[in-house]
Amino acid sequence: MRTWTYAKGHGTLNDFVIIHDRQALLNPTADDVRFLCDRRRGVGGDGLLRVTKADRCPDWTGPRDLWFMDYRNADGSTAEMCGNGARVFVRYLLDEDLAGGDRVDIATRAGLVHARVGRDGSITVVLGRPRRDGEPAALQAAGRAWLADVVDVGNPHAVVWLDGTDDLDALDLCQAPALPADRYPAGGNVEFVRPIDPGHLRLRVWERGVGETRSCGTGVVAVAFDHLARQGLTSGTVAVTTPGGDLAVRLDEDGRAHLTGPAVIVARGQVTLPSC
């Protein structure tokens, strides 16, 4: 029998199970992750954040004294990056006195991530420079065909812009979208977006390995970046409303994306995992 200590946190209702595994001794399997993220059998979450030291991660080649965010999707698969997850990860480090000050660096599979803490308690993470493929991709979702902009934010995204006849709230996102394998060999996240005004967007998102979620940090960055790129802009600020709350994205003059929003830890406890 294995009993692990956990925490639970969320960023705009994008929620995560957090396991502190400093020495990388727990090594959760895909089955363990699926159990922990199950909303009926386990703790429940869109993903798992394993908190471990970077020097315990053989594939990490950066500074060895950082905390490494080992992110797993709810289906047990690994992912390169999670924007809301990174913000919740930093909030956990601060609350547990594993980091201090208003600036925190963390290691991720997508590289080094810089974070800063606002006076209002918000967490901002810098997610590098998004990239956009000039050729759209055809996909199937919600019972019809769409053309999507292809955006990379350290993980892959397909951004679908709704026209005036499409009802964002009425879309059926219960089934996984069918993405072209040649453009998304490892799958991808799909955002459906409707502009509210020139600087304000509203979206719903289907996340790879999870399903529809209340929010997606990298998805928010992808649509904000794509929105500015469609106007020929390489910098600017965009507000994005998700079903779970509001986030802000700033593209600086160097093209780096800054994602800002709330992140809170809401529970701590112990969970007993099924026998192997």
Protein Blocks (a to p, Z undefined) as FASTA:
>chain_A
ZZdddddddeehiacdddddfkopnopafklmmmmmpmklmnopabdcddddfklmmkbc
bdfkbccdddddfkopacfbdfklmmmmmmmmmmnopagcjbdcdddfkbccdddddfko
pacddebjadddfbdcdddeehiacddddddehiacddddddfkbcfklpcckbccdddf
klmmnopaddddddfblmbccdddddehibpcfbdfklmmmmmmmmmmmnopabdcdddd
dfkbccdddddfkopacdddddddfbdcddddddZZ
